[in-house]
């Protein structure tokens, strides 16, 4: 069964955050969740792909070759997604009743 798109996006965001921050705890804090949940999301990706993405020790994380490849693809995808969202938001008309700044 295929994972829903939003679940995949959350897992990919977490994986990228773990790689970029160098730890599950830092990534979890950055994304407002627990390190246990962060670990669960990354383990889920590894299970689905059938490969190890990270070498884990008590002191460090290191990307495997497969992990580096996956990270490069995820990072590109997340960057394009964020860019697309910003372009769409910039083209959206202002919301009614919303003020840019209060009067002086």
C-alpha contacts under 8 A as a table, 3 or more apart, distances in Angstrom:
res1	aa1	res2	aa2	distance
3	X	7	X	6.51
3	X	8	X	6.38
4	X	7	X	5.41
4	X	8	X	6.39
5	X	8	X	5.08
5	X	9	X	6.13
6	X	9	X	4.97
6	X	10	X	6.20
7	X	10	X	5.13
7	X	11	X	6.20
8	X	11	X	5.05
8	X	12	X	6.03
9	X	12	X	5.08
9	X	13	X	6.01
10	X	13	X	5.11
10	X	14	X	6.14
11	X	14	X	5.11
11	X	15	X	6.15
11	X	41	X	5.27
11	X	42	X	6.56
11	X	45	X	7.14
12	X	15	X	5.02
12	X	16	X	6.15
12	X	74	X	6.30
13	X	16	X	5.21
13	X	17	X	6.13
13	X	74	X	7.95
13	X	78	X	7.40
14	X	17	X	4.99
14	X	18	X	6.12
14	X	27	X	6.79
14	X	28	X	7.57
14	X	31	X	7.56
14	X	38	X	6.31
14	X	41	X	7.10
14	X	42	X	7.22
15	X	18	X	5.13
15	X	19	X	6.29
15	X	38	X	7.91
15	X	41	X	7.63
15	X	42	X	5.81
15	X	71	X	7.64
16	X	19	X	5.16
16	X	20	X	6.06
16	X	71	X	6.40
16	X	74	X	7.12
16	X	75	X	6.65
17	X	20	X	5.07
17	X	21	X	5.85
17	X	27	X	4.96
17	X	28	X	7.99
17	X	30	X	7.70
17	X	31	X	8.00
18	X	21	X	5.33
18	X	22	X	5.57
18	X	23	X	5.34
18	X	24	X	5.40
18	X	26	X	7.31
18	X	27	X	4.93
18	X	28	X	7.92
18	X	38	X	7.99
19	X	22	X	5.24
19	X	23	X	7.20
19	X	61	X	7.99
19	X	63	X	7.62
19	X	71	X	7.84
20	X	27	X	7.99
21	X	24	X	7.93
21	X	26	X	5.98
21	X	27	X	5.91
22	X	26	X	7.39
22	X	27	X	7.80
22	X	60	X	7.32
22	X	61	X	6.28
23	X	26	X	5.42
23	X	27	X	6.22
23	X	60	X	7.36
23	X	61	X	6.73
24	X	27	X	5.14
24	X	28	X	5.95
24	X	35	X	5.28
24	X	36	X	7.97
24	X	38	X	6.01
24	X	39	X	6.42
25	X	28	X	5.14
25	X	29	X	6.16
25	X	34	X	7.19
25	X	35	X	4.73
25	X	38	X	7.86
26	X	29	X	5.14
26	X	30	X	6.09
26	X	35	X	7.92
27	X	30	X	5.02
27	X	31	X	6.24
27	X	35	X	7.57
27	X	38	X	7.34
28	X	31	X	5.17
28	X	32	X	5.81
28	X	33	X	4.89
28	X	34	X	5.29
28	X	35	X	5.15
28	X	37	X	7.71
28	X	38	X	5.79
29	X	32	X	4.97
29	X	33	X	5.99
29	X	34	X	6.97
29	X	35	X	7.69
30	X	33	X	7.95
33	X	37	X	6.83
33	X	38	X	7.35
34	X	37	X	5.28
34	X	38	X	6.38
35	X	38	X	4.89
35	X	39	X	6.12
36	X	39	X	5.12
36	X	40	X	6.17
37	X	40	X	4.93
37	X	41	X	6.25
38	X	41	X	5.29
38	X	42	X	6.45
39	X	42	X	5.29
39	X	43	X	6.05
40	X	43	X	5.08
40	X	44	X	6.07
41	X	44	X	5.07
41	X	45	X	6.50
42	X	45	X	5.19
42	X	46	X	6.33
43	X	46	X	5.01
43	X	47	X	6.07
44	X	47	X	5.05
44	X	48	X	6.16
45	X	48	X	5.14
45	X	49	X	6.08
46	X	49	X	5.17
46	X	50	X	5.66
46	X	51	X	5.38
46	X	52	X	5.62
46	X	53	X	6.33
47	X	50	X	5.00
47	X	51	X	6.93
51	X	66	X	7.18
52	X	55	X	7.36
52	X	64	X	6.92
52	X	66	X	7.21
52	X	67	X	7.10
53	X	63	X	5.97
53	X	64	X	5.33
53	X	65	X	7.57
53	X	66	X	5.78
53	X	67	X	3.84
53	X	68	X	7.55
53	X	70	X	7.80
54	X	61	X	6.32
54	X	62	X	5.49
54	X	63	X	4.56
54	X	64	X	5.43
54	X	67	X	6.14
55	X	61	X	5.68
55	X	62	X	5.06
55	X	63	X	6.19
55	X	64	X	6.47
56	X	60	X	6.29
56	X	61	X	4.84
56	X	62	X	6.71
57	X	60	X	5.32
57	X	61	X	6.35
63	X	66	X	7.71
63	X	67	X	5.11
63	X	68	X	5.78
64	X	67	X	4.76
64	X	68	X	6.17
65	X	68	X	5.18
65	X	69	X	6.39
66	X	69	X	5.13
66	X	70	X	6.10
67	X	70	X	5.07
67	X	71	X	5.90
68	X	71	X	5.05
68	X	72	X	6.17
69	X	72	X	5.29
69	X	73	X	6.49
70	X	73	X	5.21
70	X	74	X	6.05
71	X	74	X	5.01
71	X	75	X	5.81
72	X	75	X	5.25
72	X	76	X	6.24
73	X	76	X	5.27
73	X	77	X	6.17
74	X	77	X	5.02
74	X	78	X	6.01
75	X	78	X	5.17
75	X	79	X	6.05
76	X	79	X	5.12
76	X	80	X	6.19
77	X	80	X	5.20
77	X	81	X	6.12
78	X	81	X	5.01
78	X	82	X	6.11
79	X	82	X	5.23
79	X	83	X	6.12
80	X	83	X	5.06
80	X	84	X	6.08
81	X	84	X	5.13
81	X	85	X	6.21
82	X	85	X	5.12
82	X	86	X	6.24
83	X	86	X	5.17
83	X	87	X	6.27
84	X	87	X	5.14
84	X	88	X	6.22
85	X	88	X	5.17
85	X	89	X	6.10
86	X	89	X	5.05
86	X	90	X	6.08
87	X	90	X	5.13
87	X	91	X	6.40
88	X	91	X	5.21
88	X	92	X	6.31
89	X	92	X	5.18
94	X	98	X	7.30
95	X	98	X	5.70
99	X	102	X	6.87
